[in-house]
Amino acid sequence: MKKTVMIIGLFAVTAALLSAQIPPDWDTNPPRDTAAVKYAVGISSPGATEQDAFKGAWQNALQQFAESIATNFSGRTDIRSESAGFSSGVEDEFTVVVSTSSFSTKVKLSGAREAARKIARENNRYVARVLVAMSAEDYAAARRYAENEEAAALAYRFFARRVGGSSATGGIAALDRSGKPAGYDDYYSWLRNSCVILSFADNTGNEGQYLEQLELFVKKLYKNAAIFAETVDGSGVRIVYDTAKYYDGISRALQNTGLFRITKQDSRLSLSPQKPLADFRAAVSALKDSSRFFITGIETIQTENGQVNNAGNIIINQFKAIASRDFGLAAVNFNLPASYTDGFVDEDGIISYINRNFAAFPARFLVICYAETRLSAGIPEYKVPPLVTASCRFTLFDTVTGETAHSGAADTTGFAAFSPANAQDQTVIAESRRALQFLYDAKNQPGLAGIMQEMLGKL
């Protein structure tokens, strides 16, 4: 069984909050709450001194506020209070422990002040009654924080099951000894720093439908994204783990639709629709499929007499096979003018051409391949044979977000297995093709599989 811990502090509120007339029988007929002030009457157990009685009554009143807030928690089973600190003889910090079935947290409750008190002596003991007023704004803030903390805790557990791992390996932060995500004071701080929080500022009554479409949008945008539906700050949201991986892409993709005014605060994106819901549905439907890619590029072989350009698609074909088998990506065809890869690769020109023909482009991702071999002629007089080495690298362009990523380089440098018997062109070409094919051999590090994992594993 988990426990919700509320730390309650006392701070002054303005006298204006108590401008309403306090009736003389407030202890039996408490004033009603107003839009600005909430009231609670605390009654003490018999105490040895007036101060002891007053403290007990004060604590009882504050606990009533805490109990009222705690009713928002699911699975609440018990409430008890614990002393925590005193200032000027009045307890200004005490802990209300709420046992729940979901989580544990600490919530600061501020803005309470004494409105009236009555202390009676009975059988040499003192019984106090205290009317405590609290700012409705501070009460609402504490309740909202508690609700956000519970939502964050539930999101954490959902992502812990979906993502797993540790922060060192890309998973979520583990819980520390206090039961909170390591490095954070509470779950809500973890949520704000680690997740993208998406919400709508919509007054048309379509918030729920917008959120449904938004979830579909994110799932099409990032097929591996973990998404959790919750309520934060009183509004429905979609929470996506993790910020570092998805925030920029989601923000750019939503901005590129031209359908929303986007307000950014920390990792939260609040969307104000500027077009009808039907337009967003159409944009979601038209979003490019994140499982499809088009690949182009150039492979060059350096021979004894120069370079042979476009000497096949060995690396491109390997890329297609690995992308399908290991990453669930499907290669598609597209008619790209040959001038962009004629002798050299015009990367900027290719990307510009794709952007100009975005509607006809059949995939989400554009991959540009650069593969080459190099020939070292060797030193015959020292019996050093010629050596062929191969390398490749890629550029990945996301047509939806406009992001460009560059891979590392896979290289076969240092493998004497590629030493031909002579440096004749046909022998060099044959050995060069073997070198390109060897880029995916498990023995080769760094290899084609490694740089693809580095690049495609982020999609």
C-alpha positions in Angstrom: 0.0 0.0 0.0 1.4 3.4 -1.0 1.1 6.6 1.0 0.5 10.2 -0.1 2.4 12.6 2.1 1.3 16.2 2.3 3.6 18.8 3.8 1.5 21.7 5.0 3.0 25.2 5.5 1.3 28.3 6.9 1.7 31.6 5.1 -0.2 34.9 5.5 -3.1 35.9 3.3 -4.3 39.4 2.9 -6.9 40.8 5.2 -9.2 41.4 2.2 -9.8 37.6 2.1 -11.5 37.9 5.4 -13.7 40.9 4.7 -16.8 38.8 5.0 -18.5 39.1 8.4 -17.6 36.3 10.8 -20.8 35.3 12.8 -20.5 35.0 16.5 -21.5 31.3 16.5 -18.9 30.4 13.8 -17.8 27.4 15.9 -21.3 25.8 15.5 -22.3 27.7 12.3 -19.2 28.1 10.2 -19.2 30.7 7.4 -19.7 29.4 4.0 -16.9 29.2 1.5 -16.7 32.1 -1.0 -15.0 32.4 -4.3 -12.0 33.8 -2.6 -11.9 32.0 0.8 -12.3 28.5 2.2 -13.0 27.9 5.9 -12.5 25.1 8.3 -13.2 24.9 12.1 -10.6 23.0 14.0 -11.5 21.5 17.5 -8.8 20.3 19.8 -8.6 17.4 22.3 -8.3 18.6 25.9 -4.8 20.1 26.4 -2.8 21.0 29.5 -2.3 24.6 28.3 -4.1 27.0 26.1 -1.3 26.9 23.6 -1.4 23.1 23.5 -5.1 23.3 22.8 -4.7 25.9 20.2 -2.1 23.9 18.4 -4.3 20.9 18.3 -7.3 22.9 17.0 -5.1 24.5 14.3 -3.8 21.1 13.2 -7.3 19.7 13.1 -8.4 22.5 10.8 -5.5 22.2 8.5 -6.0 18.4 8.3 -9.6 19.1 7.2 -8.2 21.1 4.2 -5.8 18.2 3.5 -8.6 15.6 3.7 -10.7 17.6 1.3 -7.8 17.7 -1.2 -7.1 14.0 -0.6 -10.6 13.0 -1.8 -9.3 13.6 -5.3 -6.9 10.6 -5.0 -7.9 7.2 -6.2 -7.8 4.3 -3.7 -7.6 6.5 -0.6 -7.9 4.4 2.6 -6.6 6.4 5.5 -5.4 9.8 6.7 -3.2 10.6 9.7 -1.1 13.6 10.7 2.5 14.1 12.0 4.1 17.1 13.5 6.9 18.6 11.4 7.9 22.1 12.7 6.9 25.2 14.7 7.4 28.9 14.3 6.5 31.5 16.9 4.8 28.9 18.9 2.4 27.9 16.1 2.8 24.8 14.0 3.5 26.1 10.5 4.6 22.7 9.0 2.9 19.4 9.6 2.6 16.3 7.6 -0.7 14.7 6.6 -0.1 11.1 5.5 -2.8 9.8 3.1 -2.6 6.1 2.4 -3.5 5.3 -1.3 -3.2 2.5 -3.7 -1.2 4.5 -6.2 1.7 6.7 -5.1 3.6 8.7 -2.5 4.3 12.4 -2.6 4.6 15.7 -0.7 2.3 18.7 -1.3 2.8 22.2 0.1 -0.5 23.8 1.3 -0.1 27.5 1.9 -2.2 30.6 2.4 -3.9 29.7 5.7 -4.5 32.1 8.6 -6.5 32.4 11.8 -9.8 34.1 11.5 -11.1 33.6 15.0 -10.6 31.4 18.1 -12.4 30.3 21.2 -10.7 28.5 24.1 -12.7 27.1 27.0 -11.4 25.5 30.3 -13.1 22.3 31.2 -12.1 20.2 34.3 -8.7 21.9 34.4 -8.0 21.2 30.8 -8.3 23.4 27.8 -10.4 22.9 24.6 -9.8 25.2 21.7 -11.9 26.0 18.6 -10.2 27.8 15.8 -11.7 29.2 12.5 -9.0 29.0 9.8 -9.4 30.7 6.5 -7.4 29.7 3.4 -7.1 31.5 0.1 -9.2 29.6 -2.5 -6.4 30.2 -5.0 -3.8 28.6 -2.8 -6.2 25.7 -2.0 -6.8 25.2 -5.7 -3.0 25.3 -6.4 -2.3 22.6 -3.8 -5.1 20.4 -5.1 -3.9 20.9 -8.7 -0.4 20.0 -7.7 -1.5 16.8 -6.0 -3.5 15.8 -9.0 -0.5 16.5 -11.3 1.7 14.5 -9.0 -0.6 11.5 -9.2 -0.9 11.8 -13.0 2.9 12.0 -13.2 3.4 8.9 -11.0 0.9 6.9 -13.2 2.7 8.1 -16.3 6.1 7.1 -14.8 4.9 3.6 -14.1 3.4 3.2 -17.6 6.6 4.3 -19.2 8.7 2.1 -16.9 6.8 -0.9 -18.2 7.0 0.3 -21.9 10.5 1.7 -22.0 12.3 0.1 -19.1 16.0 0.2 -18.7 17.9 2.9 -16.8 18.8 6.5 -17.6 22.3 5.3 -18.5 21.0 3.1 -21.3 18.2 5.4 -22.6 15.5 4.2 -20.2 13.7 6.2 -17.6 15.4 7.3 -14.4 15.2 4.6 -11.6 13.5 5.3 -8.3 15.8 6.4 -5.5 15.5 5.5 -1.8 12.8 8.1 -1.3 10.6 6.4 -3.9 11.0 9.3 -6.4 12.7 9.2 -9.9 16.4 9.6 -9.2 17.6 13.2 -9.5 14.1 14.7 -9.0 12.2 15.9 -5.9 8.9 14.5 -7.1 7.2 12.7 -10.0 5.9 16.0 -11.5 9.4 17.5 -11.8 10.4 14.3 -13.6 7.4 14.5 -15.9 8.1 18.2 -16.9 11.8 17.4 -17.6 11.5 14.0 -19.3 8.3 14.0 -21.3 6.6 16.0 -24.0 3.2 17.2 -22.7 0.7 18.0 -25.4 -2.6 19.8 -24.7 -5.2 21.9 -26.5 -6.4 25.4 -25.7 -9.8 24.8 -27.4 -13.2 26.4 -26.5 -15.2 24.6 -29.2 -15.9 21.5 -27.1 -13.8 19.3 -29.4 -10.8 18.9 -27.0 -11.4 15.1 -26.8 -11.5 14.6 -30.5 -8.4 16.8 -31.0 -6.5 14.7 -28.5 -7.5 11.5 -30.3 -6.3 12.9 -33.6 -3.1 14.2 -31.9 -2.3 10.7 -30.6 -2.7 9.3 -34.1 -0.5 12.1 -35.4 2.3 11.3 -33.0 2.0 7.5 -33.6 2.4 8.1 -37.4 5.2 10.5 -36.8 7.2 8.2 -34.5 6.0 4.6 -34.7 8.0 3.6 -31.6 6.9 6.5 -29.3 5.3 5.6 -26.0 2.2 7.7 -25.4 0.1 8.0 -22.2 -3.3 9.7 -21.8 -3.8 11.7 -18.6 -5.1 14.9 -17.1 -2.6 17.6 -16.1 -3.5 21.1 -14.8 -7.2 20.1 -15.1 -7.0 19.4 -18.9 -6.7 16.3 -20.9 -3.2 15.8 -22.3 -1.1 13.3 -24.2 2.3 12.5 -22.7 5.2 11.3 -24.8 8.4 9.9 -23.4 11.1 11.2 -23.9 11.7 15.0 -24.5 15.2 14.7 -25.8 14.2 12.3 -28.5 10.9 13.6 -29.7 10.3 17.3 -28.6 11.9 19.1 -31.6 10.4 16.7 -34.2 6.9 16.8 -32.8 7.0 20.6 -32.4 8.3 21.1 -36.0 5.8 18.6 -37.5 2.8 20.3 -35.8 4.1 23.8 -36.8 4.5 22.6 -40.4 0.8 21.7 -40.6 -0.1 25.4 -40.2 -3.1 24.5 -38.2 -2.1 25.7 -34.7 -0.7 28.5 -32.7 1.8 26.7 -30.4 2.7 27.9 -26.9 5.9 26.4 -25.5 6.6 26.1 -21.8 9.3 23.8 -20.7 8.5 20.5 -22.4 4.8 21.4 -22.8 3.2 22.3 -26.1 -0.2 23.9 -25.9 -2.0 24.0 -29.2 -4.6 26.6 -30.1 -6.5 25.5 -33.2 -6.5 28.0 -36.0 -8.5 25.8 -38.5 -11.4 23.4 -38.2 -11.0 19.9 -36.7 -11.7 18.4 -40.1 -8.5 20.0 -41.4 -6.5 18.3 -38.6 -8.1 15.0 -39.5 -7.0 15.5 -43.1 -3.5 16.4 -42.0 -3.2 13.2 -39.9 -4.5 11.1 -42.8 -2.0 12.7 -45.2 1.0 12.4 -42.9 3.8 10.5 -44.5 4.2 6.9 -43.4 7.2 6.7 -40.9 7.9 3.1 -42.0 8.8 4.0 -45.6 12.0 5.4 -47.0 13.6 6.2 -50.4 17.3 5.7 -50.9 19.7 7.1 -53.5 23.3 8.0 -53.7 26.6 7.0 -55.3 29.2 4.3 -55.0 32.7 4.9 -56.4 35.6 2.6 -56.9 39.1 3.9 -57.1 41.1 1.9 -59.7 44.6 2.1 -61.0 43.6 4.5 -63.8 41.1 6.6 -61.8 37.5 6.3 -60.5 34.6 4.3 -61.7 31.5 6.2 -60.8 28.1 4.6 -59.9 29.8 1.2 -59.8 26.6 -0.6 -58.6 24.3 -0.5 -55.7 26.0 -2.9 -53.3 25.7 -0.8 -50.2 22.3 0.6 -51.1 21.0 -3.0 -51.5 22.5 -4.0 -48.2 21.0 -1.0 -46.6 17.5 -1.9 -47.9 17.8 -5.5 -46.6 19.0 -4.4 -43.1 16.4 -1.7 -42.8 13.7 -4.2 -43.6 14.9 -7.0 -41.4 16.2 -5.0 -38.3 14.1 -1.8 -38.3 10.8 -2.7 -40.0 11.3 -0.1 -42.8 10.2 -0.6 -46.3 12.1 0.9 -49.3 10.1 2.6 -52.0 10.8 3.8 -55.5 10.9 7.5 -56.6 11.9 9.0 -59.9 14.8 11.3 -58.9 16.5 13.1 -61.9 19.9 11.4 -62.5 21.7 14.8 -62.6 21.7 14.8 -58.8 23.9 11.8 -58.6 25.8 12.1 -61.9 29.5 11.9 -60.8 28.9 13.4 -57.4 26.0 13.7 -55.0 24.2 17.1 -54.8 22.7 16.6 -51.3 21.2 20.1 -51.0 19.8 19.8 -54.5 18.2 16.4 -53.8 16.6 17.7 -50.6 15.3 20.8 -52.3 13.8 18.7 -55.1 12.1 16.4 -52.6 10.6 19.5 -50.8 9.3 20.9 -54.1 7.7 17.6 -54.9 6.6 16.8 -51.4 3.0 15.7 -52.3 4.3 13.2 -54.8 7.1 11.8 -52.6 5.9 8.4 -51.4 7.9 8.1 -48.2 8.6 9.8 -44.9 12.4 9.5 -45.1 15.0 10.3 -47.7 18.4 8.4 -47.4 21.4 9.5 -49.3 24.3 7.0 -49.5 28.0 7.8 -49.9 30.1 4.7 -50.5 33.6 4.5 -51.9 36.7 2.3 -52.1 40.3 3.5 -51.9 43.4 1.8 -53.5 46.8 1.8 -51.9 49.2 0.7 -54.7 51.6 -0.9 -52.3 55.5 -1.0 -52.5 56.6 -4.0 -54.7 60.3 -3.6 -53.8 59.4 -4.2 -50.2 56.8 -6.9 -51.0 54.0 -4.7 -49.8 50.9 -5.7 -51.8 48.2 -3.3 -53.0 45.4 -2.8 -50.5 41.7 -2.0 -51.1 39.6 -0.5 -48.3 35.9 0.5 -48.4 33.8 3.0 -46.4 30.2 4.3 -46.4 28.1 6.9 -44.6 24.6 8.2 -44.9 22.4 11.3 -44.7 18.9 10.9 -43.4 16.4 13.6 -44.2 13.0 13.7 -42.5 10.5 15.2 -44.9 7.9 15.8 -42.2 10.0 17.6 -39.5 12.7 18.9 -41.8 15.4 17.4 -39.7 18.7 16.1 -41.2 20.9 13.5 -39.5 24.3 12.2 -40.6 25.6 8.8 -39.7 29.1 7.9 -38.7 31.3 6.1 -41.2 31.6 2.3 -41.6 35.1 1.4 -42.7 37.1 -1.8 -43.6 40.5 -0.1 -43.0 43.1 -2.5 -41.8 41.8 -5.8 -43.2 44.6 -7.4 -45.3 42.1 -9.8 -46.8 41.5 -7.2 -49.5 45.0 -7.3 -50.9 44.8 -8.2 -54.6 47.6 -10.1 -56.4 48.1 -7.1 -58.7 46.8 -3.6 -59.3 45.1 -4.3 -62.6 41.8 -2.6 -62.9 39.6 -5.7 -63.1 41.3 -7.2 -60.0 40.9 -4.0 -58.1 37.3 -3.7 -59.1 36.6 -7.3 -58.0 38.4 -6.7 -54.7 36.6 -3.4 -54.2 33.2 -5.0 -54.6 34.2 -7.6 -52.0 35.3 -4.8 -49.7 32.0 -3.0 -50.0 30.1 -6.3 -49.3 32.3 -6.9 -46.3 31.1 -3.7 -44.7 28.2 -5.6 -43.1 30.3 -8.6 -41.9 29.9 -8.9 -38.2 33.7 -9.0 -37.9 34.0 -5.5 -39.2 33.8 -2.7 -36.6 32.6 -0.1 -37.1 30.4 -1.6 -39.7 27.3 -0.9 -41.7 25.0 -2.4 -39.1 26.5 -0.2 -36.4 26.0 3.1 -38.1 22.5 2.2 -39.3 21.6 1.4 -35.7 23.0 4.7 -34.6 20.9 6.5 -37.1 17.7 4.5 -37.7 17.4 3.4 -34.0 16.3 7.0 -33.2 13.3 6.9 -35.5 
